[in-house]
C-alpha cells in the first residue's frame, strides 16, 4: 500500500513537471501533435499505477523520449513554415467578405449548425453581421464583424484616453502577495504603511488589486455572501 502511494506521488510530480515543460495550453487549444503526445504520456504513466511490479525507470524512459521528441518537433516548427504547415495544417476561411464558403465547410466537415454554434459562443447570433470567419489550426473560430456592427472604439471617435493599466493582486485570502508589489511601483514597506494609514486589516480582505495609477479595488469578507 505504501509503495503504491509513493509511486503515485512520484508519477504525479512527474506529470506536473512534464506539463510545465510542454507549456501551458488548454485541451481545446492543443495542436494535433501535442494532443497525441499528451494522450500517449497519460497512457504510459497509467500503467505503473496499476502494475506496481513494473520498474518506474521503464516508464520514465519512453515518457522523456516523447517529451524530447515533442520539443524537437516544436523547434523545427519554429524554424520551418512548411514543416509547421505539414503538422498543424493551415487556418481556413469559412466566411469571406460576408459570403459563406460551403466548400471549405465540407472540407472541415463543419455543418451550418456547427458554425452557428461557434458563432453563438462568441455572442454572435446573426451570421449576417459577420465579415470574415476563420477556423484556426486548433479548431477555434476567429471572427471579424462587418464595420456597421463592430464595436466603436475611442480611437475611431478621435478621443484620447490614458492607456489601461493591468491591476495586480496585492492581497488574496488575507495574505499580502509581495511578489506583485513591484508591478504597482511600490514595495512591502510602503504598502504596509499604506494599509496602516487606512486602518486596513489584511485578514479582513478577500481580494485587493492595485495598478500603477494607484487605483484600488477591494473585496472584504463583509462584502461576501
ZAMARGU-4260 file (C-alpha; in steps of 0.2 Angstrom, whole numbers, plus 5000, padded with zeros to 4 digits):
<rodrens>
0) 5000/5000/5000 | 5014/5012/5005 | 5024/5008/4989 | 5008/5011/4978 | 5005/5028/4987
5) 5024/5033/4985 | 5023/5028/4966 | 5008/5038/4964 | 5016/5053/4971 | 5031/5051/4961
10) 5021/5050/4945 | 5010/5065/4950 | 5026/5075/4952 | 5032/5069/4935 | 5016/5073/4926
15) 5017/5091/4933 | 5035/5093/4928 | 5031/5086/4910 | 5016/5098/4908 | 5027/5113/4913
20) 5040/5108/4900 | 5027/5106/4886 | 5019/5123/4890 | 5003/5130/4895 | 4988/5126/4884
25) 4970/5120/4887 | 4965/5104/4880 | 4954/5113/4867 | 4970/5123/4861 | 4981/5108/4858
30) 4989/5106/4841 | 4987/5088/4834 | 5005/5083/4838 | 5003/5090/4856 | 4986/5080/4859
35) 4994/5064/4853 | 5009/5066/4864 | 4998/5071/4879 | 4987/5055/4876 | 5002/5044/4874
40) 5011/5050/4890 | 4995/5048/4900 | 4993/5030/4895 | 5011/5026/4898 | 5010/5034/4916
45) 4994/5025/4920 | 5002/5008/4918 | 5014/5008/4933 | 5000/5014/4944 | 4991/4998/4940
50) 5006/4987/4940 | 5017/4990/4955 | 5029/4977/4949 | 5034/4987/4934 | 5050/4997/4937
55) 5047/5016/4936 | 5063/5018/4925 | 5054/5008/4912 | 5041/5021/4912 | 5051/5037/4913
60) 5062/5032/4898 | 5049/5032/4885 | 5040/5047/4893 | 5055/5058/4892 | 5059/5052/4874
65) 5042/5058/4869 | 5044/5074/4878 | 5061/5076/4869 | 5053/5072/4853 | 5039/5085/4856
70) 5052/5098/4860 | 5062/5094/4844 | 5046/5095/4833 | 5042/5112/4841 | 5059/5119/4837
75) 5059/5113/4819 | 5041/5120/4818 | 5048/5137/4823 | 5062/5136/4810 | 5052/5129/4795
80) 5035/5136/4789 | 5032/5121/4778 | 5036/5108/4792 | 5024/5118/4803 | 5010/5118/4790
85) 5013/5099/4787 | 5010/5095/4806 | 4997/5108/4811 | 4989/5112/4795 | 4983/5130/4790
90) 4969/5142/4795 | 4954/5140/4784 | 4942/5155/4780 | 4924/5149/4780 | 4916/5166/4778
95) 4924/5178/4767 | 4918/5196/4763 | 4902/5191/4771 | 4899/5176/4760 | 4899/5158/4766
100) 4911/5146/4759 | 4902/5129/4758 | 4917/5120/4750 | 4928/5124/4765 | 4915/5119/4777
105) 4913/5102/4769 | 4932/5100/4769 | 4932/5103/4788 | 4916/5093/4790 | 4908/5108/4798
110) 4889/5109/4797 | 4880/5125/4796 | 4874/5121/4814 | 4892/5119/4820 | 4896/5136/4813
115) 4881/5144/4821 | 4885/5136/4837 | 4903/5143/4837 | 4897/5160/4832 | 4885/5160/4847
120) 4899/5155/4859 | 4906/5172/4853 | 4890/5181/4857 | 4886/5182/4838 | 4868/5177/4835
125) 4866/5184/4817 | 4878/5177/4804 | 4874/5192/4793 | 4884/5203/4804 | 4900/5193/4800
130) 4913/5199/4788 | 4925/5185/4790 | 4927/5169/4800 | 4942/5159/4801 | 4944/5141/4808
135) 4961/5141/4816 | 4973/5126/4816 | 4967/5121/4834 | 4949/5121/4829 | 4944/5138/4837
140) 4934/5151/4827 | 4941/5169/4824 | 4928/5181/4819 | 4928/5199/4811 | 4912/5208/4811
145) 4906/5220/4797 | 4910/5238/4801 | 4892/5243/4804 | 4891/5230/4818 | 4909/5232/4825
150) 4912/5240/4842 | 4915/5258/4841 | 4932/5262/4849 | 4939/5278/4856 | 4952/5280/4843
155) 4938/5280/4829 | 4930/5295/4838 | 4947/5303/4840 | 4945/5303/4859 | 4962/5302/4868
160) 4962/5291/4883 | 4976/5286/4895 | 4982/5269/4892 | 4974/5255/4903 | 4985/5248/4916
165) 4985/5230/4922 | 4979/5228/4940 | 4990/5216/4951 | 4983/5206/4965 | 4991/5213/4981
170) 4981/5204/4994 | 4972/5187/4992 | 4963/5177/5005 | 4970/5188/5019 | 4988/5187/5013
175) 4999/5200/5005 | 5006/5195/4988 | 5023/5203/4990 | 5030/5197/4973 | 5016/5208/4964
180) 5020/5224/4973 | 5034/5229/4961 | 5021/5229/4947 | 5012/5243/4956 | 5028/5253/4958
185) 5028/5250/4977 | 5037/5239/4990 | 5032/5229/5005 | 5037/5244/5017 | 5027/5257/5008
190) 5012/5245/5005 | 5011/5241/5024 | 5012/5260/5028 | 4998/5262/5016 | 4987/5249/5025
195) 4991/5256/5042 | 4986/5274/5036 | 4969/5267/5030 | 4967/5256/5045 | 4965/5241/5034
200) 4967/5224/5042 | 4974/5212/5029 | 4965/5197/5037 | 4948/5205/5033 | 4952/5207/5014
205) 4947/5193/5002 | 4954/5202/4987 | 4963/5218/4984 | 4970/5224/4967 | 4981/5239/4964
210) 4988/5246/4947 | 5002/5258/4943 | 4990/5273/4944 | 4986/5269/4962 | 4968/5263/4958
215) 4962/5251/4971 | 4949/5238/4971 | 4944/5229/4987 | 4933/5215/4992 | 4931/5212/5011
220) 4924/5197/5020 | 4909/5208/5025 | 4905/5211/5006 | 4903/5192/5003 | 4888/5182/5005
</rodrens>
